[in-house]
Structures are given as structure tokens and as C-alpha cells.
Amino acid sequence: MKTLYVSDLDGTLLTKEENISQYSREKLNRLISAGMLFTVATARSVSSARYAVRGLNVSAPVVLYNGGLVYDFRSGETLRAVLFADDIKAYVLSVLRERGIMPFVFSAFSDRERVAWVAGQESIGMVRYLYRRKDDPRMEPVNSEREMLDGNTFYFKCIGPKEQLESAWNVLKYDPRVICIFHQETYQNDFWMEISPREATKANAVAFLQRQQGCDRTVCFGDSSNDSDMFDVCDEKYAVQNADDWLKEKATGVIGYCEEDGVAKWLVEHSGY
């Protein structure tokens, strides 16, 4: 039986320093070299995920943007991408702007990927996000809301006060055309809201990968709300000790903390490699 192992990154495989510990990296690379099929599913972008897993020999394409993109690090090929229709992305932006929320809008062009927002309207959380990505060539402030929606838009990220984001979440979470995830950021006190087309879920992306890789079984690991739908489609699902309590209730079992190499230790003991 061929098994695909999939782990979330932030709060699951990564430490609070936003990297993979030396222990986990060495153990996982040994298992991968022995034949284990292992990948990650994350809300991160191509460049951010690549940096986070540096030194790890991921052996299958990765799931990015909470399922909006399936991407092969080795070949540089996009295997699956889910985009917003023009009317839906315009509606999402209108809901956010009516509540004073300035989003980051992620779009693809023929020659590049762009993250756009209107210059001068950043929240405090957005300023922190931009500071950590000051050398990221995707970041491109624009002059108008209309310009934000240029290109093939596939993802909105909002960072701000809980009450403000929650007011938009209470509208968008009921819209059958979109997926809207609202949660506290793993490493800061900021709250985040992430909006994708309805088909752009970790569950759909992982199911695509299982078929693409010819696997009979999938085992996943997670900690938070953006892992919930992935838990629904995997044969076994494990929550780290620091996971949300409600996610632990959905899990096959609870493993060690992310800071204590919970995923790697479970795989060493149970993967059979």
C-alpha cells in the first residue's frame, strides 16, 4: 500500500522560529531517502514555503495557499491552480472595503506573481508582515483598488484587529463561492483572514496529490482551522499537542508538540521506513 504523508507547516512541523529543527530535518530526510513519500500543505507562498523547508528533501509536490496551488519544487511546475472569477473577486473586495479592511491581493501574471495593496492604507499587522518580507519581489503597492484586482487573482490575505476582520468573516463565511478562514496568527497577536475560491482547499489539493502520486492511503498532520478540511479526506489524521482542542477531537490521535518534533518522531515510529 502506497502512502502519502502530508504535514501542515506553521504550528505543526515548524518551530516558533519558523523553521524545521535539525532533528526533524535529519530524521525526515532519512525516511524520505528510504522511500517515504512526504510533502507539506500550507497557507504559505512558493517562496515562503521553500524558505521554511530549506534543507528538507520534500519528495512530492507541495500544497500552497491553503490549496490554491499545487507546485513541484523540483521542476518548478504548477500542477493545479484555482482562480477567482472576476465578479467574485470584485465582490470580496467590496465586502472588505465596506468594513475598512485593506487586503493583500495575490495574483498571477504571465511573467510573475504579485501581492498588491493600496499604498498608505496598511494596518499595523500589514506593516509587520511587509517588514518580514521587505526583500520579496512579489510585494507591489498600487495606487487604486481597481489596480489591486488586475491579473489572475487567487488569494486574499487580511491582517488586522479581531473585531474588524470578524465583521467581514461573518458575511463571507456563508458565501458558497468562497472559503474564508479566520484565525489568530501563529507567531504574533495579529488576526488573519484568508479568502480563496471554494475549490481551493487543502482537502481538494491533497486528494489531487493522492491521485497524481498513485497513492492508496494518505496520512496528515495539523494544528489549526485551515487543516480541518484536510482532516476530513485523509485516512489518518494527527493533531499536534498544541493544536486547537476541536481539531484534536477530529483526529485519529494526538502527537507531540511542534516544538518537540512531534511529526518527525511519529513518522520514525510508525511510517515503517
Secondary structure, DSSP 8 states (H G I E B T S, - for coil): --EEEEE-IIIIIS-TTSS--HHHHHHHHHHHHTT-EEEEB-SS-HHHHHHHTTT----S-EEEGGGTEEEETTTTEEEEE----HHHHHHHHHHHHHTT---EEEEE-SS-EEEEEETT---HHHHHHHHHTTT-TTEEEESSHHHHT-SEEEEEEEEE-HHHHHHHHHHHTT-TTEEEEEEE-SSSS-EEEEEEETT--HHHHHHHHHHHTT-SEEEEEE-SGGGHHHHHHSSEEEEETTS-HHHHHHSSEEE--GGGTHHHHHHHHHS--
